[in-house]
Amino acid sequence: MARCDHAVRIVGGDRYGRVMTDDATAVRDLALSTLGLPETWEEPQGYPDSLALSAIDAVYSLRAHYSGVVNVLDRYRALRRAQGADPYQDSGPALLAVIDGAGGPVAASTTLFNEAKAPGVTPPLLKSVVLAHAVAALHRVGIATAADLRDATPSRLAAGRTAWLAVAGVGPVAWDYLQMNVGRQSVKADTMVCRFVTRAVGAPTTVSVVRAKAAVQQAADLVGVPYRALDHRIWRAESGRDRAAVPAGSRPGQPASVVPS
């Protein structure tokens, strides 16, 4: 995918003294004119007590239609309920035990999840294998539950990020999404978000993940909404799920992801 990352001009700060850029004001303006009233921008529920569901969603969302992700989550939830467990309380180790019970990471691709491959990996790796490796890596640095990640100290969070990124098949966008799923504030700069930011700033080619993430976070600060709320509203509008949003170019005030690795 082509990238456009010219220098971004600093234009001032918000009420907290944080530096803002042209990108931030452009994203704010497009959001306010096309996404409805900010008070309607709801944060996604996520999985605040389940690192298992958070990780499954983060890994299987990589460059995938979300309907397929829901099918994978549904199969896992159904199995855990049949086992007398609550999938919404599952830890990382609980997920690894389920994968082992399904015959291991490779076999789990057919007995539990699906045979999707992680993007950008040569030779190809099953997402079930990537999932198991990533969750095990987090466990080794002391992140076993959703609360462990959500409430992590800066040093523990940095260790978790390093461990996650060391696993082939996942990257910083999936890491951001994992954090969001457990309740941390971040932005998942997937295809939908990058497309929205590209349009907002008028870039001739798609902006980078880093640029898109910074622009959306700063725009959320300018509007005064949580990062997850603006991220989710953009994703719903760009993916066609939010029919209340105003199409780009419409008059303000009128009624109205796929995740890279």
C-alpha positions as CSV (number, residue, x, y, z in Angstrom):
1,M,0.0,0.0,0.0
2,A,1.4,3.4,-0.9
3,R,2.1,5.8,1.9
4,C,2.2,9.6,2.1
5,D,4.1,11.1,5.0
6,H,5.1,14.6,4.3
7,A,6.0,16.8,7.3
8,V,3.0,17.7,9.4
9,R,2.7,21.3,10.5
10,I,2.2,22.1,14.2
11,V,-0.6,24.6,14.6
12,G,-1.0,25.0,18.4
13,G,-2.3,23.2,21.4
14,D,-5.5,22.0,23.1
15,R,-6.7,23.3,26.5
16,Y,-4.3,20.9,28.2
17,G,-1.3,22.2,26.4
18,R,-0.9,19.2,24.1
19,V,0.6,20.0,20.7
20,M,-1.9,19.8,17.8
21,T,-1.2,19.5,14.1
22,D,-2.9,20.3,10.8
23,D,-3.8,16.6,10.6
24,A,-5.7,16.8,14.0
25,T,-7.8,19.8,13.0
26,A,-8.5,18.3,9.6
27,V,-9.7,15.0,11.2
28,R,-11.7,16.9,13.8
29,D,-13.4,19.0,11.1
30,L,-14.3,16.0,8.9
31,A,-15.5,14.0,12.0
32,L,-17.7,16.8,13.2
33,S,-19.2,17.4,9.7
34,T,-19.8,13.7,8.8
35,L,-20.1,11.6,11.9
36,G,-23.0,13.1,13.8
37,L,-22.9,14.7,17.2
38,P,-20.0,13.7,19.4
39,E,-22.3,12.7,22.2
40,T,-23.5,9.9,20.0
41,W,-19.9,8.5,19.5
42,E,-20.0,5.5,21.8
43,E,-17.0,3.5,22.9
44,P,-17.1,-0.2,22.0
45,Q,-17.8,-2.6,24.9
46,G,-14.8,-4.8,24.2
47,Y,-14.0,-7.6,26.6
48,P,-12.9,-5.9,29.9
49,D,-12.6,-9.2,31.8
50,S,-11.4,-11.6,29.0
51,L,-7.9,-11.5,27.6
52,A,-8.8,-14.6,25.7
53,L,-11.6,-12.9,23.7
54,S,-9.5,-9.7,23.4
55,A,-6.6,-11.6,21.8
56,I,-8.8,-13.7,19.5
57,D,-10.5,-10.6,18.2
58,A,-7.2,-8.7,17.8
59,V,-5.5,-11.6,15.9
60,Y,-8.4,-12.8,13.7
61,S,-9.3,-9.2,12.7
62,L,-6.1,-8.8,10.8
63,R,-7.1,-8.0,7.2
64,A,-10.3,-9.9,7.6
65,H,-14.0,-9.3,7.2
66,Y,-15.4,-8.8,10.7
67,S,-18.2,-11.3,10.1
68,G,-15.6,-14.0,9.9
69,V,-14.1,-12.8,13.2
70,V,-17.5,-13.0,14.8
71,N,-17.9,-16.6,13.6
72,V,-14.5,-17.5,15.3
73,L,-15.5,-15.7,18.5
74,D,-18.9,-17.5,18.5
75,R,-17.3,-20.9,18.2
76,Y,-14.9,-20.2,21.1
77,R,-17.7,-18.8,23.2
78,A,-20.0,-21.8,22.5
79,L,-17.2,-24.3,23.4
80,R,-16.4,-22.6,26.7
81,R,-20.1,-22.4,27.6
82,A,-20.4,-26.1,26.8
83,Q,-17.5,-26.7,29.1
84,G,-19.3,-24.9,31.9
85,A,-17.0,-21.8,31.7
86,D,-17.6,-18.2,31.1
87,P,-15.6,-17.0,28.0
88,Y,-16.0,-13.4,29.1
89,Q,-13.8,-14.2,32.2
90,D,-11.2,-16.3,30.3
91,S,-7.5,-15.5,30.9
92,G,-4.7,-16.0,28.5
93,P,-3.7,-19.2,30.2
94,A,-7.3,-20.4,29.9
95,L,-7.2,-19.7,26.2
96,L,-3.9,-21.6,25.8
97,A,-5.4,-24.6,27.7
98,V,-8.4,-24.6,25.3
99,I,-6.1,-24.5,22.3
100,D,-4.2,-27.4,23.8
101,G,-7.4,-29.3,24.3
102,A,-8.4,-28.7,20.7
103,G,-5.2,-30.6,19.6
104,G,-2.7,-27.7,19.7
105,P,-2.4,-24.5,17.7
106,V,-2.3,-26.1,14.3
107,A,-5.2,-28.5,14.9
108,A,-7.2,-25.7,16.5
109,S,-7.4,-24.0,13.1
110,T,-9.8,-26.7,12.0
111,T,-11.3,-28.0,15.3
112,L,-12.0,-24.6,16.9
113,F,-11.1,-21.4,14.9
114,N,-10.5,-21.3,11.1
115,E,-7.7,-21.8,8.7
116,A,-7.0,-18.1,8.1
117,K,-3.3,-17.1,7.7
118,A,-1.6,-14.1,9.3
119,P,-0.9,-11.3,6.8
120,G,2.6,-10.4,5.7
121,V,4.3,-13.6,7.0
122,T,6.5,-15.9,4.8
123,P,6.2,-18.8,4.9
124,P,2.5,-18.5,5.8
125,L,1.5,-18.9,9.5
126,L,-2.0,-19.9,10.7
127,K,-3.6,-17.3,12.8
128,S,-4.3,-20.0,15.4
129,V,-0.5,-20.5,15.8
130,V,0.1,-16.7,15.9
131,L,-2.6,-16.3,18.6
132,A,-1.1,-19.0,20.8
133,H,2.4,-17.6,20.4
134,A,1.3,-14.1,21.2
135,V,-0.7,-15.0,24.3
136,A,2.1,-17.2,25.6
137,A,4.5,-14.3,25.0
138,L,2.4,-12.0,27.1
139,H,2.1,-14.6,29.9
140,R,5.9,-14.8,30.1
141,V,6.1,-11.1,30.9
142,G,3.4,-11.3,33.5
143,I,0.3,-10.4,31.5
144,A,-2.2,-13.2,32.0
145,T,-5.5,-11.4,32.4
146,A,-7.3,-8.4,30.9
147,A,-6.8,-6.6,34.1
148,D,-3.0,-7.3,34.0
149,L,-2.9,-5.5,30.6
150,R,-5.4,-2.7,31.4
151,D,-3.8,-1.8,34.7
152,A,-0.2,-2.4,33.6
153,T,2.6,-0.1,34.8
154,P,4.5,1.7,32.0
155,S,7.4,-0.8,32.4
156,R,5.0,-3.9,32.3
157,L,3.2,-2.4,29.3
158,A,6.5,-1.8,27.5
159,A,7.5,-5.4,28.2
160,G,4.2,-6.6,26.9
161,R,4.5,-4.6,23.7
162,T,8.0,-5.9,23.1
163,A,6.9,-9.5,23.7
164,W,3.9,-9.1,21.4
165,L,5.8,-7.5,18.6
166,A,8.4,-10.2,18.7
167,V,5.8,-12.7,17.5
168,A,5.7,-13.2,13.7
169,G,2.2,-12.3,12.4
170,V,1.2,-9.5,14.7
171,G,2.3,-5.9,14.8
172,P,1.6,-2.5,16.4
173,V,-2.0,-2.2,15.1
174,A,-3.0,-5.5,16.5
175,W,-1.3,-4.5,19.8
176,D,-3.3,-1.3,19.9
177,Y,-6.5,-3.2,19.2
178,L,-5.7,-5.7,22.0
179,Q,-5.3,-2.8,24.4
180,M,-8.6,-1.3,23.3
181,N,-10.4,-4.6,23.7
182,V,-9.5,-4.7,27.4
183,G,-10.4,-1.1,28.0
184,R,-7.2,1.0,27.5
185,Q,-7.5,4.1,25.4
186,S,-5.8,3.9,22.0
187,V,-6.6,4.0,18.3
188,K,-6.5,1.1,15.9
189,A,-5.2,2.6,12.7
190,D,-6.6,0.0,10.4
191,T,-7.6,0.3,6.7
192,M,-10.8,2.2,7.6
193,V,-9.2,4.7,9.9
194,C,-6.3,5.3,7.5
195,R,-8.7,5.9,4.7
196,F,-10.7,8.5,6.8
197,V,-7.5,10.3,7.8
198,T,-6.2,10.3,4.2
199,R,-9.4,11.9,3.0
200,A,-9.5,14.4,5.9
201,V,-5.9,15.7,5.3
202,G,-6.2,15.5,1.5
203,A,-3.2,13.3,1.0
204,P,-2.6,11.9,-2.5
205,T,-1.8,8.5,-1.2
206,T,-2.7,6.6,1.9
207,V,-1.2,8.0,5.1
208,S,0.8,5.7,7.4
209,V,-0.5,3.9,10.4
210,V,1.6,6.1,12.7
211,R,0.3,9.3,11.1
212,A,-3.3,8.1,11.2
213,K,-3.1,7.1,14.8
214,A,-1.6,10.4,15.9
215,A,-4.2,12.4,14.0
216,V,-7.2,10.6,15.4
217,Q,-5.8,10.7,19.0
218,Q,-5.2,14.5,18.7
219,A,-8.6,15.1,17.0
220,A,-10.3,13.2,19.9
221,D,-8.4,15.5,22.3
222,L,-9.6,18.5,20.4
223,V,-13.3,17.4,20.5
224,G,-13.0,16.1,24.1
225,V,-14.0,12.5,23.5
226,P,-12.2,9.2,24.3
227,Y,-9.9,7.9,21.7
228,R,-11.9,4.7,21.4
229,A,-15.1,6.6,20.8
230,L,-13.8,8.5,17.8
231,D,-11.9,5.4,16.5
232,H,-15.1,3.3,16.7
233,R,-17.3,5.9,15.1
234,I,-14.9,6.3,12.2
235,W,-14.7,2.5,11.7
236,R,-18.5,2.1,11.7
237,A,-18.9,4.9,9.2
238,E,-16.2,3.8,6.9
239,S,-17.2,0.2,7.0
240,G,-20.9,1.1,6.2
241,R,-22.2,-0.1,9.6
242,D,-23.2,3.3,10.8
243,R,-25.9,4.6,8.5
244,A,-26.5,7.6,10.7
245,A,-23.2,9.1,9.6
246,V,-23.2,11.9,6.9
247,P,-21.4,10.9,3.7
248,A,-18.2,12.8,3.1
249,G,-18.9,16.1,1.3
250,S,-22.5,16.4,2.7
251,R,-23.5,19.6,4.4
252,P,-22.7,19.7,8.1
253,G,-25.8,19.4,10.3
254,Q,-27.8,17.2,7.9
255,P,-28.9,13.9,9.2
256,A,-27.0,11.3,8.0
257,S,-11.6,-2.6,9.3
258,V,-9.9,-4.9,8.6
259,V,-6.9,-4.5,10.6
260,P,-3.4,-4.3,9.2
261,S,-1.0,-6.2,11.4
